[in-house]
Amino acid sequence: MEQIEFIRLAPQLRGKAMAIGQSFFASEEEAEDVAQETLIRLWKAWEGLTSAEEAERLTVRVAKYECINAWRREQSRPHTSLSSAQEVTHPMTQNGQPMEGDELSEAIRRAAGTLTKSEARLWRLFAEAGMTAAEISAITEINVRSVSTMLSHARSHIYKLLKEGGYIDG
């Protein structure tokens, strides 16, 4: 395709890449980076493209890959650990004694069993597989904000049941 066609289609393709970046990261800055990298890659491949539809398909594919690459770069950076004020205290049993790990795990498992099917699926990826919301989003193709919201609801539900069952104070 001609370079003039790229200039004509670039704003539309950039908007598509931005939307993908925002749904993945929920951050304007990250979405901008994704859109820019996507347009750079499109520019390099432009002469080999035959139609606007092909350019649009490539935009979606490249933007998704750029999201995953940006997420991987972020994951490879060292993260600071929780401060002592943020650390979780050990839950107590009903008689005030520290709860055994197996007992707490079983209580959490039972509470998680009451989640909706979709929340339970995301919860297993989060709690059992140790995945982040961004990783879960990449695998399930659910918007990262929606994943975060569903996980937050699942945590609240499990916490409520553990509290009602006397497994935790607070």
C-alpha positions in Angstrom: 0.0 0.0 0.0 1.1 3.6 -0.6 2.5 5.8 2.2 -0.3 8.3 1.6 -2.8 5.6 2.6 -0.9 5.1 5.9 -1.2 8.8 6.6 -4.9 8.6 5.9 -5.5 5.5 8.1 -3.1 6.2 10.9 -5.5 8.2 13.2 -8.1 5.4 13.0 -5.5 2.6 13.6 -3.9 4.6 16.4 -7.3 4.9 18.1 -7.8 1.1 17.8 -4.4 0.5 19.3 -5.1 3.0 22.1 -8.4 1.3 23.0 -6.6 -2.1 23.2 -3.9 -0.6 25.4 -6.4 1.1 27.7 -8.5 -2.1 28.1 -5.3 -4.0 29.0 -3.6 -1.6 31.3 -6.3 0.9 32.4 -3.6 3.5 32.0 -3.5 6.4 29.5 0.3 6.5 29.6 0.7 2.7 28.9 -1.9 2.9 26.2 0.0 5.7 24.5 3.2 3.6 24.5 1.3 0.6 23.0 -0.2 2.8 20.3 3.1 4.4 19.4 4.9 1.0 19.2 2.1 -0.4 17.2 2.2 2.4 14.6 6.0 2.1 14.3 5.7 -1.6 13.6 2.8 -0.9 11.1 5.0 1.7 9.3 7.7 -0.8 8.9 5.3 -3.4 7.5 3.2 -1.0 5.5 4.5 -1.7 2.0 3.7 -5.4 2.4 0.1 -4.8 3.2 -2.6 -5.1 0.5 -5.7 -3.5 2.1 -7.1 -1.4 4.9 -8.7 -4.4 6.4 -5.4 -6.2 6.5 -3.9 -3.2 8.2 -6.6 -3.1 10.8 -6.2 -6.8 11.6 -2.4 -6.3 11.9 -3.0 -3.3 14.2 -5.1 -5.4 16.6 -2.6 -8.3 16.6 0.5 -6.0 17.1 -1.3 -3.9 19.8 -2.1 -7.1 21.8 1.5 -8.3 21.4 2.8 -4.9 22.5 0.5 -5.0 25.6 1.9 -8.4 26.5 5.5 -7.3 25.9 5.0 -4.2 28.0 3.5 -6.3 30.8 6.4 -8.7 30.7 8.9 -5.9 30.9 7.1 -4.5 34.0 7.1 -8.0 35.6 10.8 -8.4 35.1 11.5 -5.2 37.1 12.3 -5.7 40.8 9.3 -4.9 43.1 9.5 -3.8 46.7 8.0 -6.0 49.3 5.1 -5.0 51.6 5.9 -2.8 54.5 5.3 -4.2 58.0 2.2 -2.1 58.2 0.8 -3.8 55.2 1.6 -7.3 56.1 -1.3 -9.7 56.8 -1.7 -10.9 60.4 -2.3 -14.6 61.1 -6.0 -15.4 61.4 -7.3 -16.8 64.7 -9.6 -19.7 65.4 -12.8 -19.2 67.3 -11.0 -19.9 70.6 -8.4 -17.2 69.9 -5.6 -19.5 69.0 -3.6 -19.1 65.7 -5.3 -21.0 62.9 -3.4 -23.8 61.3 -2.6 -23.4 57.6 -4.5 -26.5 56.6 -7.6 -25.3 58.4 -7.5 -21.8 56.9 -6.9 -23.3 53.4 -9.9 -25.5 53.8 -12.1 -22.6 55.0 -10.9 -20.5 52.0 -11.5 -23.4 49.6 -15.1 -23.8 51.0 -15.7 -20.1 50.7 -14.4 -20.0 47.2 -16.8 -22.8 46.3 -19.7 -20.4 46.8 -18.4 -17.9 44.2 -20.1 -17.6 40.8 -18.7 -19.8 38.1 -16.8 -16.9 36.4 -15.5 -15.5 39.7 -14.3 -19.0 40.7 -12.4 -19.4 37.5 -10.6 -16.1 37.9 -10.0 -16.8 41.6 -8.3 -20.2 40.8 -6.0 -18.5 38.4 -5.2 -15.8 40.9 -5.0 -17.8 44.1 -3.8 -21.2 43.0 -1.8 -20.3 39.9 -0.5 -17.1 41.4 -1.3 -15.0 38.3 -1.8 -11.3 38.3 -4.9 -9.5 36.9 -2.9 -8.6 33.8 -1.9 -12.2 33.2 -5.4 -13.4 33.7 -6.7 -10.8 31.3 -4.2 -11.9 28.7 -5.3 -15.5 29.0 -9.0 -15.0 29.3 -9.3 -11.9 27.0 -11.4 -10.2 29.7 -10.6 -6.5 30.2 -8.0 -6.1 33.0 -10.3 -3.7 34.9 -13.1 -6.3 34.8 -10.7 -9.0 36.0 -9.6 -6.7 38.9 -13.2 -5.9 39.8 -14.2 -9.6 39.8 -11.2 -10.6 41.9 -12.0 -7.8 44.3 -15.6 -9.0 44.6 -14.4 -12.6 45.1 -11.9 -11.5 47.8 -14.6 -9.5 49.6 -17.0 -12.4 49.4 -14.5 -14.9 50.8 -13.4 -12.5 53.5 -17.1 -12.0 54.5 -17.6 -15.7 54.8 -14.4 -16.3 56.7 -15.4 -13.5 59.1 -19.0 -14.9 59.5 -17.6 -18.3 60.2 -15.3 -16.9 62.9 -12.1 -17.8 61.1 -10.9 -14.2 61.1 -11.4 -11.1 63.3 -12.0 -7.6 61.9 
